[in-house]
Amino acid sequence: MARLFFSYSHADEALRDQLERQLAMLKRQGIIEAWHDRRIGAGNEWATAIDNHVETDDIILLLVSPDFLASDYCYDREMNRALERHDAGEAIVIPVILRPCDWHHAPFGKLQAVPTDGKPVTLMPNTDAALLEVAQAVRDAAGRLTSRAGAQPAGGFGTTAVSDALSVPARSSNLRLAKSFTDRDKDRFLLEAFEYLARFFESSLIELGNRNPGVEGHFRRVDANRFTAAVYRHGKAEARCTIFMSSGFGSNSIGFAHGETDQSNSFNEQLTVGSDDQALFLSAMGMAFHGRGRDEQLSLEGAAELYWSIFISPLQQR
């Protein structure tokens, strides 16, 4: 069994919990045993417990985010030692890019990161699919460790002294409690989603024009709560839309309407904020694509891709 250590910032605890759920099958199969600092018992020295795992565990996941890079302990103590052991062939380090940040210039930038191409988990259309990629990478790493261990003499790579194992108290991994989200949390998330949509559309319109001769995209920010997008082919308008903040129908939402409009009570699709016991997400009413997006837990990118698909579909059908 491979021992796995999470090196992470507490700001990313919710994402770490989601990742640990994706690793459940590996734990049930006895392939890995996972540990993080929330399993340190009362009265134990946390720095000593963490150092023991950094020094002895077989797989070390670096859960990378702006907060991880800003943490002196994560960066200078855990990451640097983990990379030394990786370079020495004593452990396998896997960078997991959770949120957008300037990670390529970090010392672990030379390593293959997950998800694919180092795209941040929070920008993937489906968070579960992104974290599944991480779980598959861990399974692959554990398989490589098993192969190495078969070629090692007793007491070699992948083994840990009994005294080290006993230095950390045994405890359940089932310590996750449900989180609650206030109306303020949901309003902030909706504003963040709207700003993300604006940046996404502006960049996508520019790239659409760059890749398609004769096609020109136009983005216009009307005000803090509304923007429009248009695509012209050889000067003829082929698609227009307005995306806006709305408080209609009893809930705050982000509306999508074909054409340019200054109204907020009529739309072709609507995004609202939902939550489970761990995270906030977006859901669509499913008006535009025969139910697509309804009952789905959309990330920011997933919601942006849905609205972009609605907007661009008239051009792609010709």
N, C-alpha and C positions, 0 to 999 in steps of 0.2 A: 504494500500500500504506500502510495506517495503522499508525503505531507505537504500541504499547500498553505501558504501564508499570504494574506491580503495586506499590502502596503497602500494606505489610502488616507485621505483627509476626512475628518468627521463631517465636513460639509457635504460629502458624497455618500453618507451612510445609507440613504434610501436606495441609491443605485447599487451599492454593495449588497444590500439585502435582496434586491431583485436578481442580481447575478448569482448569489448563493442559492436561490431557489432553482435557477437553471442548472446548478451543479448537483442537484439532489440525486439524480440517477447515478452519477459517478460515486456519490457517497454510499448509496444503497448497494451498489455492486462491489463495494470495498476497494474501489480503485484509488480514491483519495480520502484524506482526512483533512478538513479545512479548519483554519484557525485565524482569528483576528483579535484585536486588543479588547473587544467588548467581552471576551471570555476570561479576562483576568479577574481572579477572585478578590474579594475585599481583604485588605491587609497585605496583599502581595505587592512587590515592587514592580510597577508596570514597565519601567525601562529594562529591567533584567529579563522579564518574561518576553518582551518583544525582541530583545537582542538574542535570546536563546533560539527563537524561531528563525530570525534572519540568518543566524549562524548554522542552523541544522536542517531547516526544511528543504524539500527537494524542488518545489515549484514556487516561485514568488511572483505574484501578480502585482504589477504597478498600476494602480487605478488612477490614471492621469487626468488632471483637470487644472484649471488655474490655481485652485486652492492647494492641490498637491504640489505644484511647482513653487508656490509661495511658502510652503511649510519647510522650515529649516530642518525639522526632525525627519520628515519624509524624504527630503531631497539629500541632505548631507549625511544622515546616519543610515537610514534604511536603504535608500536607493544605491548609494555608493558602495556599501558593503555587499549588497545583492549582486551588483554588476561585477565586483571582484570575484565573487564565487562563481558567477556565470562564466567569466573569462577563464577561470581555472578548471572548468568542467565539473564543479561541485554542485551546481544547481542550474535550473532553467528559469530564466527571467522572461516574462511575457508582459509587454506594455499593453494595457487596455485603455484606449482613449475614450474617456467618458464624455468630456465636454470640450468645445473648441479652445485651443490654447497653442502657444508657440513651442510645441514639444519637439519639433524636428531638430532643434539645435541643442537639445539636452544630450547628456552622455548616452542615454538609451535610444537616441534617435537612429542609431545604426542597426537596431534590432527590428525584426518583422513585428509590426504591431497589429492588433485586432481592435475592432472589426476590419474587414477587407480595406486595404489601402489606408489604414489609419483614420478612417472616417469616424468622427465622434458618435458615440452611441445615441446621444440626445438629438442628433441631426438625422438619424436613420428614420425611414418611414414607419418602421415597426420596432419598438424597443425590444420586445421578446425575441424577434429574429436576430437582432444585433447581438444580444447577450447569448443566444444559442451559438453563434459563431465563436464566442469566447469559450463556452463550454466545450465545443468541439476541439478548439486549440488545446485546452487543458487535457482532454482525453488523448489527443495525439502526443502531447508532452509526456504524459504518464506512461504511454506505450513505449516511448523511446527510453524512459528511465528503466522500465522492466527489461528491455533488451540490454541496456548497459549493465544492469545488476546481474544478469545471467553470466556476463563475462568478467565480473569482479570477484575477487576472493572475499570470503566471509569478512564482514566488518567494513567493506568498502563502501562505494557510493550508494546512497539511498538508505543507509542504516543510521539509527540514532541510539545513543547510549540510553540504557534504562533510567539512569539517574536524570538525564535530560527530560525524558518523558514524564517522570514523576515530579519534576520541578513545577509543572503547570497543573493546577487542580482539574480533575475531570468534571465536566459540566455539560449540560444539554446545549445543542445548537439551536433548539427551538425556543428562542428568546424574543422573537419579533412580536411587537405589539402594534395594534392598529393605530394609524395616524389620523388626525382630524384636520380639516382645512376650513378656515374662516372665509367669509365673504370677501374680506380684503385680500386674502391669498388668491382667491379665484379671479378677482378683478385685476390684480397685478399680472397674473398669468395670461389673462386675455389681452391686456395691453402689450405684454411681451410678444404674444402671438401675432398681434396686428403689426407691430414693428418688424417682426421677422418676415411676415408676408410682403410688406412693402419692399424690404431689401431684396427678397427672393425674386419678386416680379421685376424690379428695376434691373437686376443683374441678368435675369433670364431674357429680358427683352433686348438688352445689348448683345448678348451672345447669339440670340436668334438672328439678329441682323448680320452679325459677323459671319455666320455660317451659311447664310442663304442670300445669294446675290439678288438684288431687286427687292429685298424685304427690309423694312425699317420698323423698329419698335419705338414706341413713345410712352414714357412714364411721366405722370404729372401728380405731384402731391398737392391736393386741394387744401387740406388743413390737417390738424392733428388727428382727425378721426376719419379721413377719407382720402383715397387716391384712385386715379383712373389709369387704365392701360389700353393701348391701341396698337394694332399691327397693320401696316400698309404694304401692299405688294404692287410695285410699279406705280406708287402714288395713290392707289385705290384702297380705301379702308376695308379690311377683311374681317377684323374682329375688334370689338371694344368691350370694356367692362368697367364696373365701379366696385370697389371693395371698401366697406365702411363699418364703423362701429355702430351698433344699434342696441336699443333697450326695449324693443318691441316684444309683444307676446309674453310679457311677464318675466323675461330674463335677458341679461346682457349677452350679446352675441356679436359675431362678425358676419356681415351679410355679403353676398355676391350677387350682382345684377348685371345682366348683359346690357351693353350700351352705357352711355354716360348719363348719370342722374344725380340730382341733389336731394332725392327723396331717401328716406330711411325705413319706410314701412312696406316696401315691396322688394322682393328678392327672388332669385332663382335657386339659391342654396344658402344655408345658414350653419355656422359653426358655434357650438356652445361648449362651455367648460364642464367636464365631468371629473369624478374622482373615484378611486377605489380606496382600500385601507392603507395604501402606500404612496400614491402619486396622483398628480393632476394630469389630465389629458384633454383632448378636443374630440368632439363627436359631431358628425354632420347629420342633417335631417334626412339625407338621401333623396332629395328632390330631383337632382340633376341627372344622375346616372342610374336610375332604376334601383335605388336603395344603396348604392355604393357609399361607404363611409358611415352608414347608420349602424349603430351598436359597435363600431370599431373604436378602439382607443388610439387615437391618432397623435403622433408626436408633432412638433412644430413643422418639421419637414414633410411629414405625411399629410398634414393639412394643406401646406403650401402646394404640394404636388397635386392634390385633389383639385384645388381651385385653378391651378395652372392648366390641368387637363380639361376642365370645363371651358376655360378661356380659349385654348389653342385647338380644341377639337374641330371647329368649323374649317380651319385651314388644313387640317390633316385628313379631312374627309374628301377633299377635292383632288 
